Amino acid sequence: MMKKYLTFTTKAFQRTLTYRFELWMELFINVLFMLVYVYLWKALYTGQTSVEGYDLNGILTYIVVSQTLLTFTFTLRVARIIEEKVRTGEVVTDLMKPIDFQLMTLATAAGTSSHTALFNMLPKFLLFYGAFGLSLPPSLLTVLLFIISVVLGYVILFSMEFIIGIFAFWLVEIRGIYALVIWGLSMLFSGYFLPLEFYPAFLAKVAAVLPFRAIIYFPTAIYTGQLIGERLITAMLIQLAWVAVLIGLGRLGYRAAFRKLVIQGG
Amino acid sequence: MRRYIKLYCLLAGAYVRSRLQYRLSFGFMCFGIVISEACLLGLLGALLAKFRTVNGWTWAEVVFLYGLGNLAYSLMRILGSQLDDFDRYIIRGELDGVLIKPVAPLFYILASRVELVHVSRALTSVVIFVVAFHLTGIRWTVEVALFTLTTILSGTLIMLTLMLVSATVALWTTKSGKLTDLLISATKEATAFPISIYPLAVQLLLTFILPVAFVTYYPAQQLLQKGEFLGMPESFQFGAPVVALAMVCISYLFWYSGLRRYHSTGS
């Protein structure tokens, strides 16, 4: 049962390996991006020792971890891939297969993303870790919880993209919604640019009811040790709840889309 | 010349009409862009509410830089979106079709996609820029207006030619993927902040290799009278048009040499 989905994962992983040059360039540009932010924060912190519980080292660690996690956001192309499949009609062959469409998409995305994690995110993080003397998580247990939280955040991001992709069955083009959700709301409320503790009260309140902070802020704050004890457990429960809700919504959406497709194909 | 203008209107018009067939997605796209711009501004606001200044630059001055860079960026997006996924032309063999047309290939490629959705971004940037302009206390005079206009146009050209150089890479490598898009976003991001916050190597990179410092930072020295030159000649504040012109020549030569060695993928 699991095996057939794992095949999608390994195939996607191998497919990504073919474009070496592209990946190197991507890494180079990502590093440039991160440098911009690291130096911005260094400049902001001149003359300040600690802001909202983050000292310079703490904030740089936060920024590098969150920027590294952001890589998933701009390398995951689930929405675009679904849109393309709907437009070309390729989606029909997927729906004919005796497999779950959502799980298959997730398995494929996981293949591409594990490649990204290994060959882009990890080297990038280690480079900055060494160059700027960042901190490690407080304990081994934190490392473990951090990894679980990253995976949960990833599934939330995936489910959002999946839902956006499903809109392609009704709209011809989803770039607008994609820009709105992923480049707009997610950027503002995920905490990739600055920790949510820094937000003005009303923005922080809005962030608290939206799923975006579960993608980047939670795992990052677990890494830096900002989220501990009861608050850490709550954060992970919130992540689990969002996983359930968004995966469920995605399933409902794709079933409705599937029904619509049958009507059109008749 | 007149033939080219007519042709441009014809090709661009055809694309715009085809896009407007789907009014709903067009509207969504415009809306999405405006909201995402507002969100980015919200981030800048949240940041500067906490920290007041970045390296001696006030919040209004940073937004000024951001607006200026964004304006050039959105104009570039309207005119040059086709370069974004230029590798498609090579992978699908469409470039062969373009080469046998009786017009300059680059002209045809650019003209066949004028992306009006980015007008929404341009308008948002104009609003941001004008407000920031006002907040920084710059006085409107004819000279200032002309200088600003030249700066914006030069900035657009600098970004467009960078995009062309990056797209041209695909003539050698066949696939450039999201490279162009990433590069442009990275450089756009870098122009939103005073480059004095970066180490020397990055400053040199943004001045001489990816000269986006001429899109915002150096011209802003003239408009805001900051007097930060990082050891570079003070004349750099007027350098934008020169850099833009040089970039046009270099990128066109690069494009041309790429085309000359191009041979079809044969599939």
HADDOCK unambig.tbl for C-alpha pairs under 7 A between the chains (distance, minus, plus):
assign (segid A and resid 22 and name CA) (segid B and resid 176 and name CA) 6.24 0.50 0.50
assign (segid A and resid 22 and name CA) (segid B and resid 177 and name CA) 6.77 0.50 0.50
assign (segid A and resid 22 and name CA) (segid B and resid 179 and name CA) 6.95 0.50 0.50
assign (segid A and resid 25 and name CA) (segid B and resid 179 and name CA) 6.91 0.50 0.50
assign (segid A and resid 26 and name CA) (segid B and resid 179 and name CA) 6.44 0.50 0.50
assign (segid A and resid 29 and name CA) (segid B and resid 182 and name CA) 6.83 0.50 0.50
assign (segid A and resid 29 and name CA) (segid B and resid 183 and name CA) 6.24 0.50 0.50
assign (segid A and resid 29 and name CA) (segid B and resid 186 and name CA) 6.84 0.50 0.50
assign (segid A and resid 32 and name CA) (segid B and resid 186 and name CA) 6.95 0.50 0.50
assign (segid A and resid 33 and name CA) (segid B and resid 186 and name CA) 5.55 0.50 0.50
assign (segid A and resid 36 and name CA) (segid B and resid 190 and name CA) 6.23 0.50 0.50
assign (segid A and resid 39 and name CA) (segid B and resid 197 and name CA) 6.06 0.50 0.50
assign (segid A and resid 39 and name CA) (segid B and resid 198 and name CA) 5.72 0.50 0.50
assign (segid A and resid 40 and name CA) (segid B and resid 197 and name CA) 6.31 0.50 0.50
assign (segid A and resid 43 and name CA) (segid B and resid 54 and name CA) 6.19 0.50 0.50
assign (segid A and resid 43 and name CA) (segid B and resid 55 and name CA) 5.77 0.50 0.50
assign (segid A and resid 43 and name CA) (segid B and resid 197 and name CA) 5.92 0.50 0.50
assign (segid A and resid 44 and name CA) (segid B and resid 51 and name CA) 6.65 0.50 0.50
assign (segid A and resid 44 and name CA) (segid B and resid 54 and name CA) 5.47 0.50 0.50
assign (segid A and resid 44 and name CA) (segid B and resid 55 and name CA) 6.92 0.50 0.50
assign (segid A and resid 171 and name CA) (segid B and resid 25 and name CA) 6.78 0.50 0.50
assign (segid A and resid 172 and name CA) (segid B and resid 25 and name CA) 6.90 0.50 0.50
assign (segid A and resid 173 and name CA) (segid B and resid 25 and name CA) 5.78 0.50 0.50
assign (segid A and resid 175 and name CA) (segid B and resid 29 and name CA) 6.27 0.50 0.50
assign (segid A and resid 176 and name CA) (segid B and resid 25 and name CA) 6.68 0.50 0.50
assign (segid A and resid 176 and name CA) (segid B and resid 28 and name CA) 4.85 0.50 0.50
assign (segid A and resid 176 and name CA) (segid B and resid 29 and name CA) 3.46 0.50 0.50
assign (segid A and resid 176 and name CA) (segid B and resid 30 and name CA) 6.92 0.50 0.50
assign (segid A and resid 176 and name CA) (segid B and resid 32 and name CA) 4.94 0.50 0.50
assign (segid A and resid 177 and name CA) (segid B and resid 28 and name CA) 6.52 0.50 0.50
assign (segid A and resid 177 and name CA) (segid B and resid 29 and name CA) 6.88 0.50 0.50
assign (segid A and resid 177 and name CA) (segid B and resid 32 and name CA) 6.05 0.50 0.50
assign (segid A and resid 179 and name CA) (segid B and resid 32 and name CA) 5.27 0.50 0.50
assign (segid A and resid 179 and name CA) (segid B and resid 33 and name CA) 6.26 0.50 0.50
assign (segid A and resid 179 and name CA) (segid B and resid 36 and name CA) 6.69 0.50 0.50
assign (segid A and resid 180 and name CA) (segid B and resid 32 and name CA) 4.03 0.50 0.50
assign (segid A and resid 180 and name CA) (segid B and resid 33 and name CA) 6.55 0.50 0.50
assign (segid A and resid 180 and name CA) (segid B and resid 35 and name CA) 6.14 0.50 0.50
assign (segid A and resid 180 and name CA) (segid B and resid 36 and name CA) 5.69 0.50 0.50
assign (segid A and resid 183 and name CA) (segid B and resid 36 and name CA) 5.73 0.50 0.50
assign (segid A and resid 184 and name CA) (segid B and resid 35 and name CA) 6.08 0.50 0.50
assign (segid A and resid 184 and name CA) (segid B and resid 36 and name CA) 3.59 0.50 0.50
assign (segid A and resid 184 and name CA) (segid B and resid 39 and name CA) 5.45 0.50 0.50
assign (segid A and resid 185 and name CA) (segid B and resid 36 and name CA) 6.89 0.50 0.50
assign (segid A and resid 185 and name CA) (segid B and resid 39 and name CA) 6.58 0.50 0.50
assign (segid A and resid 188 and name CA) (segid B and resid 39 and name CA) 5.50 0.50 0.50
assign (segid A and resid 188 and name CA) (segid B and resid 40 and name CA) 6.63 0.50 0.50
assign (segid A and resid 188 and name CA) (segid B and resid 43 and name CA) 6.10 0.50 0.50
assign (segid A and resid 199 and name CA) (segid B and resid 46 and name CA) 5.65 0.50 0.50
assign (segid A and resid 200 and name CA) (segid B and resid 46 and name CA) 6.39 0.50 0.50
